Amino acid sequence: MCFASLNPTFLKVALRELCILVGLMVRLTRFELTRVLSARSLQLSLGAPPLVKRTSELSMLQVAEKELNQKVLPLSVLRKFPNGNIKRIELF
């Protein structure tokens, strides 16, 4: 079977489920978490539409945290290792 002919969304979901089964789900470091939340907060403050239902009393940071918790952020983190390997961590 050729993987190029499969739907990319299907591949992402299948890969994520495989990672959960094998136990390879990664946890963001505090620095990566801060970077992701601050970048998304900046996007929201510059007029980007929120991806979750927003109430008026929430700050931009709280909206970004809510988006991260609901796993709807279209962002990824590139983690670089000393040996030159780069690991891409999707936040979906």
C-alpha positions as CSV (number, residue, x, y, z in Angstrom):
1,M,0.0,0.0,0.0
2,C,1.3,3.4,-0.9
3,F,1.1,6.0,1.9
4,A,1.1,8.9,-0.5
5,S,-2.3,8.0,-1.7
6,L,-3.9,8.1,1.8
7,N,-5.6,11.2,3.2
8,P,-3.0,13.3,5.2
9,T,-5.6,13.9,8.0
10,F,-6.1,10.1,8.3
11,L,-2.3,9.7,8.6
12,K,-2.1,12.2,11.3
13,V,-4.9,10.6,13.3
14,A,-3.5,7.1,12.8
15,L,0.0,8.3,13.8
16,R,-1.4,9.9,17.0
17,E,-3.3,6.8,17.9
18,L,-0.2,4.7,17.4
19,C,1.8,7.0,19.6
20,I,-0.8,6.7,22.3
21,L,-0.8,2.9,22.1
22,V,3.0,2.7,22.2
23,G,3.3,5.3,24.9
24,L,5.3,7.8,22.9
25,M,3.2,10.9,23.6
26,V,5.6,13.6,24.4
27,R,5.2,16.3,27.1
28,L,6.1,19.9,26.4
29,T,8.8,21.4,28.5
30,R,8.0,24.5,30.4
31,F,9.9,26.6,27.9
32,E,8.1,25.1,24.9
33,L,4.7,25.6,26.7
34,T,5.5,29.2,27.5
35,R,6.6,29.9,23.9
36,V,3.5,28.3,22.4
37,L,1.1,30.1,24.7
38,S,2.8,33.5,24.2
39,A,2.8,33.1,20.4
40,R,-0.9,32.2,20.3
41,S,-1.7,35.0,22.7
42,L,0.1,37.4,20.4
43,Q,-1.8,36.1,17.4
44,L,-5.2,36.5,19.3
45,S,-4.3,40.1,20.4
46,L,-3.5,41.0,16.7
47,G,-7.0,39.9,15.6
48,A,-6.7,36.2,14.9
49,P,-10.0,34.4,15.4
50,P,-10.2,32.2,18.5
51,L,-10.6,28.5,17.8
52,V,-12.8,27.9,20.9
53,K,-15.9,29.6,22.2
54,R,-14.7,32.7,23.8
55,T,-16.4,34.6,26.6
56,S,-15.7,38.2,27.0
57,E,-14.2,37.9,30.5
58,L,-11.3,35.7,29.3
59,S,-7.9,37.2,28.6
60,M,-5.9,36.3,25.4
61,L,-3.7,34.0,27.5
62,Q,-6.6,32.2,29.0
63,V,-8.1,31.7,25.5
64,A,-4.8,30.3,24.3
65,E,-4.6,27.9,27.3
66,K,-8.2,26.8,26.6
67,E,-7.3,26.1,23.0
68,L,-4.2,24.1,24.0
69,N,-6.2,22.1,26.5
70,Q,-8.9,21.3,23.9
71,K,-6.1,20.3,21.4
72,V,-7.3,22.6,18.6
73,L,-4.1,24.6,18.1
74,P,-2.7,24.4,14.6
75,L,0.9,24.7,15.8
76,S,3.8,22.4,16.2
77,V,7.1,22.5,18.1
78,L,10.4,21.6,16.6
79,R,12.6,20.0,19.2
80,K,16.3,20.0,18.3
81,F,18.7,17.5,19.9
82,P,22.5,17.8,20.3
83,N,23.1,14.9,17.9
84,G,21.4,16.9,15.1
85,N,18.0,15.1,15.2
86,I,14.9,17.3,14.9
87,K,11.6,16.0,16.3
88,R,8.3,17.7,15.3
89,I,5.7,17.7,18.0
90,E,2.1,18.5,16.8
91,L,-0.2,20.2,19.2
92,F,-3.4,19.0,17.6
